[in-house]
Every structure is written in C-alpha cells, then in structure tokens.
C-alpha cells in the first residue's frame, strides 16, 4: 500500500499564493472591519459578519480552498487539474466580489478598520494566485495532450 504524506512541492507558486491569501481572508473577515464613535462616547469596532451575515461565505470558501490545497499536497494532482483550477478561480472571484461589496457598503459616520484592508488585499491576492494556478494547469494539460515528436 502506497503511503501518502504531505509534500508542499506538489503545489505550484499559484497554489501557495491562493492558500496564503485565503488563510489571510479567512482570518480577516473576523478582524475589526468597521469603527465608529468619538472620544467622548468611546470607539466601537466590529467585524464584517456582525453587519453583513453573507460575509461568512468568503470565509467558508476560503476554508474549503485551504482544505483542497492540503489534500492536493497530500495526495498529488487530481485527474482533472484544469477543472479544479477553474473551480478555485470561481470561488476566489466570488470571495473578491463579496469582499468588495462589503467594503463599499459603509454607513455614514463609520470608518474602515484594519480588517477591511487585510481582507480586501487578501481577496485580490487570492484571485491573482488563482490566475497563476490556472495558467499552470493549462500548460500542464497542453503538455499531456501534445503528441510526441517523431525523429528519424
């Protein structure tokens, strides 16, 4: 029976960027996003999920992507890497869209806190990493489909 073990070398640069960015996004959603108040009333801050319940979706998508990358690093490349890269790309795009929507919907008298910036940068980095991973999977698919060169 073949032994399976975690090997980070099974992941490409794009996968590593996607994994790191999604970890940051998963944490960033629960950091303080919004801040309001004055010196006399006090300052209050709250995370994105306190106001926008749908911000659990990017966090869940990030968790699933990280789990997928751990499985990929443990078991190796799956039979259809391009399809899986497209699914990761779609999840990262959806997370970016939801994060942008939450970032843009700021109430009057409310300021952004550091969690909003962390999440926004992480979501953008995740999409960039997903593009890198998708282009790598496309190159690998082309190599597999290319007929061998005949010499002689």
C-alpha positions in Angstrom: 0.0 0.0 0.0 1.4 3.4 -1.0 2.0 5.8 1.8 0.6 9.3 1.4 2.2 12.3 3.1 2.1 16.0 2.9 4.6 17.4 0.4 4.5 21.2 -0.3 6.4 20.6 -3.5 3.2 19.2 -5.1 1.8 22.7 -5.0 2.8 25.4 -7.5 3.5 29.0 -6.8 0.0 30.0 -7.7 -1.4 27.4 -5.3 0.8 28.7 -2.5 -0.4 32.3 -3.2 -4.0 31.1 -3.2 -3.6 29.2 0.0 -1.8 32.0 1.9 -4.2 34.6 0.7 -7.3 32.5 1.6 -5.9 32.0 5.1 -5.5 35.7 5.4 -9.0 36.3 4.1 -10.5 33.7 6.4 -8.9 35.5 9.4 -9.5 39.0 8.0 -13.3 38.6 7.9 -13.3 38.2 11.6 -10.9 41.1 12.4 -12.4 44.6 13.1 -13.8 46.0 9.9 -15.8 49.0 10.9 -15.1 51.6 13.6 -17.3 54.4 14.9 -17.6 56.7 17.8 -15.9 59.7 19.3 -13.5 60.4 22.1 -16.4 61.3 24.4 -18.7 58.3 23.6 -15.9 55.9 23.0 -14.8 53.9 20.0 -16.5 50.7 18.9 -15.4 48.3 16.2 -16.9 45.2 14.8 -16.2 42.6 12.2 -17.7 42.2 8.7 -20.0 39.3 9.8 -21.6 41.5 12.5 -23.2 43.7 9.9 -23.2 41.5 6.8 -24.1 37.9 7.5 -23.2 37.0 3.9 -19.5 37.6 4.7 -19.5 34.1 6.2 -19.5 32.9 2.5 -16.0 34.1 1.7 -14.7 32.7 4.9 -16.3 29.3 4.1 -15.0 29.4 0.6 -11.5 30.2 1.9 -11.7 27.3 4.3 -12.7 24.9 1.5 -9.9 26.1 -0.7 -7.3 25.6 2.0 -8.6 22.1 2.7 -8.5 21.3 -1.0 -4.8 22.5 -1.2 -3.9 20.4 1.8 -5.5 17.4 0.1 -3.7 18.2 -3.2 -0.3 18.5 -1.3 -1.0 15.2 0.4 -2.4 13.1 -2.5 -0.9 14.8 -5.5 -2.5 16.2 -8.7 -6.1 15.1 -9.4 -7.2 13.7 -12.8 -8.7 17.0 -14.0 -6.4 19.8 -12.8 -7.8 22.4 -15.2 -11.4 21.9 -14.0 -10.3 22.1 -10.3 -8.3 25.3 -11.1 -11.4 26.8 -12.6 -13.5 26.0 -9.5 -10.8 27.6 -7.3 -10.8 30.6 -9.6 -14.6 30.9 -9.4 -14.5 30.7 -5.6 -11.8 33.3 -5.3 -13.7 35.6 -7.7 -16.9 35.2 -5.7 -15.0 35.9 -2.5 -13.4 39.1 -4.0 -16.8 40.2 -5.2 -18.4 39.8 -1.8 -15.5 41.4 -0.1 -15.7 44.4 -2.4 -19.4 44.7 -1.8 -18.9 44.7 1.9 -16.1 47.1 1.7 -18.1 49.5 -0.5 -21.2 49.4 1.8 -20.1 51.6 4.6 -22.6 53.5 6.7 -22.4 57.2 7.4 -20.2 58.0 10.4 -18.5 54.6 10.2 -14.8 54.3 9.3 -13.0 51.3 7.9 -10.8 49.4 10.3 -7.7 47.3 9.5 -9.7 44.0 9.0 -11.3 45.5 5.9 -8.0 46.3 4.3 -6.5 42.9 5.2 -9.5 41.1 3.7 -9.5 43.3 0.5 -5.8 42.8 -0.2 -6.1 39.0 0.6 -9.1 38.6 -1.7 -7.2 40.4 -4.6 -4.1 38.3 -3.9 -6.2 35.1 -4.0 -7.5 36.0 -7.4 -4.0 36.7 -8.7 -2.8 33.3 -7.3 -5.8 31.5 -8.9 -4.9 33.1 -12.3 -1.3 31.8 -11.8 -2.5 28.3 -10.9 -5.0 28.2 -13.8 -2.3 29.1 -16.3 0.0 26.4 -14.8 -2.8 23.8 -15.1 -3.4 24.9 -18.7 0.3 24.5 -19.6 0.3 21.0 -18.0 -2.8 20.0 -19.9 -1.2 21.1 -23.2 1.9 19.1 -22.5 -0.1 16.0 -21.8 -2.2 16.4 -25.0 0.7 17.2 -27.3 1.8 14.2 -29.4 5.4 13.0 -29.0 7.9 14.3 -31.6 8.9 11.8 -34.2 12.6 11.7 -35.2 14.1 9.8 -37.9 
